[in-house]
Amino acid sequence: MPPMFRPPSPPGPPQAAQPEPTPRDEQTVTQPIPFERPVESAPRVPAPAATGEIGPTGRPMPVFPEPAALTQHGGARVISMCNQKGGVGKTTTTINLGASLAELGRRVLLVDFDPQGSLSVGLGLNPHEMDATVYNLLMDRDTTLDEVVVPSGIEGMDLLPSNIDLSAAEVQLVHEVAREQTLQRVLAPALEKYDIILIDCQPSLGLLTVNALTASDGVIVPLECEYFALRGVALLKTTIDKVRERLNPKLEIDGVLGTMFDGRTLHSREVMERLVSAWGDTVFHTVIRRTVKFSDATVAGEPITAYASSSTGADAYRSLAREVLTRWPAE
């Protein structure tokens, strides 16, 4: 039997060349991070900086001057530490930024506005032994600010404490008239006594957080340098925009603070790169790196500036305090 023969097919219109299949890699399989990994063979050469140093954000690291001493106190700027994700460093930043600002001669009031009471515990208070808390200030019109404020143990810094009682306020405030302005009303007497009021918000975007944003002039967003922390920032930005539009036109984002940064890991560097590309100059040049000293200071009930004054963590928050003051119009 003769071998089978297939005649050649008649010539047709030319077809576009098909691209060669690319090998599968980790980007096409899981895509864990919504940005490209840097090419290791071609490292990016940073632009020269005036200080000759490139900071962890990939931008030239400026030198922040020592702020001028104040001749009088009052007219406080109210700042909320806000992020609906927990464990990103809100309480740690509130304590240590407040202590660093107090070192610079500012009178600071810390407001623990989280029912977990972590800010109060972090300054050495027992949540079960408080005579009055911010809950009493919100719900009892006969309670005054001076009856609730307690010293923090740091010169120039006071504390408005909280405990689990505050969790009931979110339910009770629902039936109040102008419920979003309740915190703003009770903090009004403090504006002329302090230079800066820092509010430690709870990890949610509920009524207590809306109260804090309504009472604030600005927001600092602590953000862990980790992928999941990036996902919730867009929702937080939407909430801040709604509060600005409907309740507090003066509200603005003072900055986004990278926390728990570990420059040894590619993941931290990628997240920081993504953060800067999305938020630009809103991201603080100062970055808070991981260190066990923060946990030790919390156990001791002290800010890191007092517990380990010469540590890198203390230096970072002192740098953040100077950078924050340079961003505020009054400074």
Secondary structure as a PSIPRED ss2 file (coil, helix, strand):
# PSIPRED VFORMAT (PSIPRED V4.0)

   1 M C   1.000  0.000  0.000
   2 P C   1.000  0.000  0.000
   3 P C   1.000  0.000  0.000
   4 M C   1.000  0.000  0.000
   5 F C   1.000  0.000  0.000
   6 R C   1.000  0.000  0.000
   7 P C   1.000  0.000  0.000
   8 P C   1.000  0.000  0.000
   9 S C   1.000  0.000  0.000
  10 P C   1.000  0.000  0.000
  11 P C   1.000  0.000  0.000
  12 G C   1.000  0.000  0.000
  13 P C   1.000  0.000  0.000
  14 P C   1.000  0.000  0.000
  15 Q C   1.000  0.000  0.000
  16 A C   1.000  0.000  0.000
  17 A C   1.000  0.000  0.000
  18 Q C   1.000  0.000  0.000
  19 P C   1.000  0.000  0.000
  20 E C   1.000  0.000  0.000
  21 P C   1.000  0.000  0.000
  22 T C   1.000  0.000  0.000
  23 P C   1.000  0.000  0.000
  24 R C   1.000  0.000  0.000
  25 D C   1.000  0.000  0.000
  26 E H   0.000  1.000  0.000
  27 Q H   0.000  1.000  0.000
  28 T H   0.000  1.000  0.000
  29 V H   0.000  1.000  0.000
  30 T C   1.000  0.000  0.000
  31 Q C   1.000  0.000  0.000
  32 P C   1.000  0.000  0.000
  33 I C   1.000  0.000  0.000
  34 P C   1.000  0.000  0.000
  35 F C   1.000  0.000  0.000
  36 E C   1.000  0.000  0.000
  37 R C   1.000  0.000  0.000
  38 P C   1.000  0.000  0.000
  39 V C   1.000  0.000  0.000
  40 E C   1.000  0.000  0.000
  41 S C   1.000  0.000  0.000
  42 A C   1.000  0.000  0.000
  43 P C   1.000  0.000  0.000
  44 R C   1.000  0.000  0.000
  45 V C   1.000  0.000  0.000
  46 P C   1.000  0.000  0.000
  47 A C   1.000  0.000  0.000
  48 P C   1.000  0.000  0.000
  49 A C   1.000  0.000  0.000
  50 A C   1.000  0.000  0.000
  51 T C   1.000  0.000  0.000
  52 G C   1.000  0.000  0.000
  53 E C   1.000  0.000  0.000
  54 I E   0.000  0.000  1.000
  55 G C   1.000  0.000  0.000
  56 P C   1.000  0.000  0.000
  57 T C   1.000  0.000  0.000
  58 G C   1.000  0.000  0.000
  59 R C   1.000  0.000  0.000
  60 P E   0.000  0.000  1.000
  61 M C   1.000  0.000  0.000
  62 P C   1.000  0.000  0.000
  63 V C   1.000  0.000  0.000
  64 F C   1.000  0.000  0.000
  65 P C   1.000  0.000  0.000
  66 E C   1.000  0.000  0.000
  67 P C   1.000  0.000  0.000
  68 A C   1.000  0.000  0.000
  69 A C   1.000  0.000  0.000
  70 L C   1.000  0.000  0.000
  71 T C   1.000  0.000  0.000
  72 Q C   1.000  0.000  0.000
  73 H C   1.000  0.000  0.000
  74 G C   1.000  0.000  0.000
  75 G C   1.000  0.000  0.000
  76 A C   1.000  0.000  0.000
  77 R E   0.000  0.000  1.000
  78 V E   0.000  0.000  1.000
  79 I E   0.000  0.000  1.000
  80 S E   0.000  0.000  1.000
  81 M E   0.000  0.000  1.000
  82 C C   1.000  0.000  0.000
  83 N C   1.000  0.000  0.000
  84 Q C   1.000  0.000  0.000
  85 K C   1.000  0.000  0.000
  86 G C   1.000  0.000  0.000
  87 G C   1.000  0.000  0.000
  88 V C   1.000  0.000  0.000
  89 G C   1.000  0.000  0.000
  90 K H   0.000  1.000  0.000
  91 T H   0.000  1.000  0.000
  92 T H   0.000  1.000  0.000
  93 T H   0.000  1.000  0.000
  94 T H   0.000  1.000  0.000
  95 I H   0.000  1.000  0.000
  96 N H   0.000  1.000  0.000
  97 L H   0.000  1.000  0.000
  98 G H   0.000  1.000  0.000
  99 A H   0.000  1.000  0.000
 100 S H   0.000  1.000  0.000
 101 L H   0.000  1.000  0.000
 102 A H   0.000  1.000  0.000
 103 E H   0.000  1.000  0.000
 104 L C   1.000  0.000  0.000
 105 G C   1.000  0.000  0.000
 106 R C   1.000  0.000  0.000
 107 R C   1.000  0.000  0.000
 108 V E   0.000  0.000  1.000
 109 L E   0.000  0.000  1.000
 110 L E   0.000  0.000  1.000
 111 V E   0.000  0.000  1.000
 112 D E   0.000  0.000  1.000
 113 F E   0.000  0.000  1.000
 114 D C   1.000  0.000  0.000
 115 P C   1.000  0.000  0.000
 116 Q C   1.000  0.000  0.000
 117 G C   1.000  0.000  0.000
 118 S H   0.000  1.000  0.000
 119 L H   0.000  1.000  0.000
 120 S H   0.000  1.000  0.000
 121 V H   0.000  1.000  0.000
 122 G H   0.000  1.000  0.000
 123 L C   1.000  0.000  0.000
 124 G C   1.000  0.000  0.000
 125 L C   1.000  0.000  0.000
 126 N C   1.000  0.000  0.000
 127 P C   1.000  0.000  0.000
 128 H C   1.000  0.000  0.000
 129 E C   1.000  0.000  0.000
 130 M C   1.000  0.000  0.000
 131 D C   1.000  0.000  0.000
 132 A C   1.000  0.000  0.000
 133 T C   1.000  0.000  0.000
 134 V H   0.000  1.000  0.000
 135 Y H   0.000  1.000  0.000
 136 N H   0.000  1.000  0.000
 137 L H   0.000  1.000  0.000
 138 L H   0.000  1.000  0.000
 139 M H   0.000  1.000  0.000
 140 D C   1.000  0.000  0.000
 141 R C   1.000  0.000  0.000
 142 D C   1.000  0.000  0.000
 143 T C   1.000  0.000  0.000
 144 T C   1.000  0.000  0.000
 145 L H   0.000  1.000  0.000
 146 D H   0.000  1.000  0.000
 147 E H   0.000  1.000  0.000
 148 V H   0.000  1.000  0.000
 149 V C   1.000  0.000  0.000
 150 V E   0.000  0.000  1.000
 151 P E   0.000  0.000  1.000
 152 S E   0.000  0.000  1.000
 153 G E   0.000  0.000  1.000
 154 I E   0.000  0.000  1.000
 155 E C   1.000  0.000  0.000
 156 G C   1.000  0.000  0.000
 157 M E   0.000  0.000  1.000
 158 D E   0.000  0.000  1.000
 159 L E   0.000  0.000  1.000
 160 L E   0.000  0.000  1.000
 161 P C   1.000  0.000  0.000
 162 S C   1.000  0.000  0.000
 163 N C   1.000  0.000  0.000
 164 I C   1.000  0.000  0.000
 165 D C   1.000  0.000  0.000
 166 L H   0.000  1.000  0.000
 167 S H   0.000  1.000  0.000
 168 A H   0.000  1.000  0.000
 169 A H   0.000  1.000  0.000
 170 E H   0.000  1.000  0.000
 171 V H   0.000  1.000  0.000
 172 Q H   0.000  1.000  0.000
 173 L H   0.000  1.000  0.000
 174 V H   0.000  1.000  0.000
 175 H H   0.000  1.000  0.000
 176 E C   1.000  0.000  0.000
 177 V C   1.000  0.000  0.000
 178 A C   1.000  0.000  0.000
 179 R H   0.000  1.000  0.000
 180 E H   0.000  1.000  0.000
 181 Q H   0.000  1.000  0.000
 182 T H   0.000  1.000  0.000
 183 L H   0.000  1.000  0.000
 184 Q H   0.000  1.000  0.000
 185 R H   0.000  1.000  0.000
 186 V H   0.000  1.000  0.000
 187 L H   0.000  1.000  0.000
 188 A H   0.000  1.000  0.000
 189 P H   0.000  1.000  0.000
 190 A H   0.000  1.000  0.000
 191 L C   1.000  0.000  0.000
 192 E C   1.000  0.000  0.000
 193 K C   1.000  0.000  0.000
 194 Y C   1.000  0.000  0.000
 195 D C   1.000  0.000  0.000
 196 I E   0.000  0.000  1.000
 197 I E   0.000  0.000  1.000
 198 L E   0.000  0.000  1.000
 199 I E   0.000  0.000  1.000
 200 D E   0.000  0.000  1.000
 201 C E   0.000  0.000  1.000
 202 Q C   1.000  0.000  0.000
 203 P C   1.000  0.000  0.000
 204 S C   1.000  0.000  0.000
 205 L C   1.000  0.000  0.000
 206 G C   1.000  0.000  0.000
 207 L H   0.000  1.000  0.000
 208 L H   0.000  1.000  0.000
 209 T H   0.000  1.000  0.000
 210 V H   0.000  1.000  0.000
 211 N H   0.000  1.000  0.000
 212 A H   0.000  1.000  0.000
 213 L H   0.000  1.000  0.000
 214 T H   0.000  1.000  0.000
 215 A H   0.000  1.000  0.000
 216 S C   1.000  0.000  0.000
 217 D C   1.000  0.000  0.000
 218 G E   0.000  0.000  1.000
 219 V E   0.000  0.000  1.000
 220 I E   0.000  0.000  1.000
 221 V E   0.000  0.000  1.000
 222 P E   0.000  0.000  1.000
 223 L E   0.000  0.000  1.000
 224 E E   0.000  0.000  1.000
 225 C C   1.000  0.000  0.000
 226 E C   1.000  0.000  0.000
 227 Y H   0.000  1.000  0.000
 228 F H   0.000  1.000  0.000
 229 A H   0.000  1.000  0.000
 230 L H   0.000  1.000  0.000
 231 R H   0.000  1.000  0.000
 232 G C   1.000  0.000  0.000
 233 V H   0.000  1.000  0.000
 234 A H   0.000  1.000  0.000
 235 L H   0.000  1.000  0.000
 236 L H   0.000  1.000  0.000
 237 K H   0.000  1.000  0.000
 238 T H   0.000  1.000  0.000
 239 T H   0.000  1.000  0.000
 240 I H   0.000  1.000  0.000
 241 D H   0.000  1.000  0.000
 242 K H   0.000  1.000  0.000
 243 V H   0.000  1.000  0.000
 244 R H   0.000  1.000  0.000
 245 E H   0.000  1.000  0.000
 246 R H   0.000  1.000  0.000
 247 L C   1.000  0.000  0.000
 248 N C   1.000  0.000  0.000
 249 P C   1.000  0.000  0.000
 250 K C   1.000  0.000  0.000
 251 L C   1.000  0.000  0.000
 252 E E   0.000  0.000  1.000
 253 I E   0.000  0.000  1.000
 254 D E   0.000  0.000  1.000
 255 G E   0.000  0.000  1.000
 256 V E   0.000  0.000  1.000
 257 L E   0.000  0.000  1.000
 258 G E   0.000  0.000  1.000
 259 T E   0.000  0.000  1.000
 260 M C   1.000  0.000  0.000
 261 F E   0.000  0.000  1.000
 262 D C   1.000  0.000  0.000
 263 G C   1.000  0.000  0.000
 264 R C   1.000  0.000  0.000
 265 T C   1.000  0.000  0.000
 266 L H   0.000  1.000  0.000
 267 H H   0.000  1.000  0.000
 268 S H   0.000  1.000  0.000
 269 R H   0.000  1.000  0.000
 270 E H   0.000  1.000  0.000
 271 V H   0.000  1.000  0.000
 272 M H   0.000  1.000  0.000
 273 E H   0.000  1.000  0.000
 274 R H   0.000  1.000  0.000
 275 L H   0.000  1.000  0.000
 276 V H   0.000  1.000  0.000
 277 S H   0.000  1.000  0.000
 278 A H   0.000  1.000  0.000
 279 W H   0.000  1.000  0.000
 280 G H   0.000  1.000  0.000
 281 D H   0.000  1.000  0.000
 282 T H   0.000  1.000  0.000
 283 V E   0.000  0.000  1.000
 284 F C   1.000  0.000  0.000
 285 H C   1.000  0.000  0.000
 286 T C   1.000  0.000  0.000
 287 V C   1.000  0.000  0.000
 288 I C   1.000  0.000  0.000
 289 R E   0.000  0.000  1.000
 290 R C   1.000  0.000  0.000
 291 T C   1.000  0.000  0.000
 292 V C   1.000  0.000  0.000
 293 K H   0.000  1.000  0.000
 294 F H   0.000  1.000  0.000
 295 S H   0.000  1.000  0.000
 296 D H   0.000  1.000  0.000
 297 A H   0.000  1.000  0.000
 298 T H   0.000  1.000  0.000
 299 V H   0.000  1.000  0.000
 300 A H   0.000  1.000  0.000
 301 G C   1.000  0.000  0.000
 302 E C   1.000  0.000  0.000
 303 P C   1.000  0.000  0.000
 304 I H   0.000  1.000  0.000
 305 T H   0.000  1.000  0.000
 306 A H   0.000  1.000  0.000
 307 Y H   0.000  1.000  0.000
 308 A C   1.000  0.000  0.000
 309 S C   1.000  0.000  0.000
 310 S C   1.000  0.000  0.000
 311 S C   1.000  0.000  0.000
 312 T H   0.000  1.000  0.000
 313 G H   0.000  1.000  0.000
 314 A H   0.000  1.000  0.000
 315 D H   0.000  1.000  0.000
 316 A H   0.000  1.000  0.000
 317 Y H   0.000  1.000  0.000
 318 R H   0.000  1.000  0.000
 319 S H   0.000  1.000  0.000
 320 L H   0.000  1.000  0.000
 321 A H   0.000  1.000  0.000
 322 R H   0.000  1.000  0.000
 323 E H   0.000  1.000  0.000
 324 V H   0.000  1.000  0.000
 325 L H   0.000  1.000  0.000
 326 T H   0.000  1.000  0.000
 327 R H   0.000  1.000  0.000
 328 W C   1.000  0.000  0.000
 329 P C   1.000  0.000  0.000
 330 A C   1.000  0.000  0.000
 331 E C   1.000  0.000  0.000
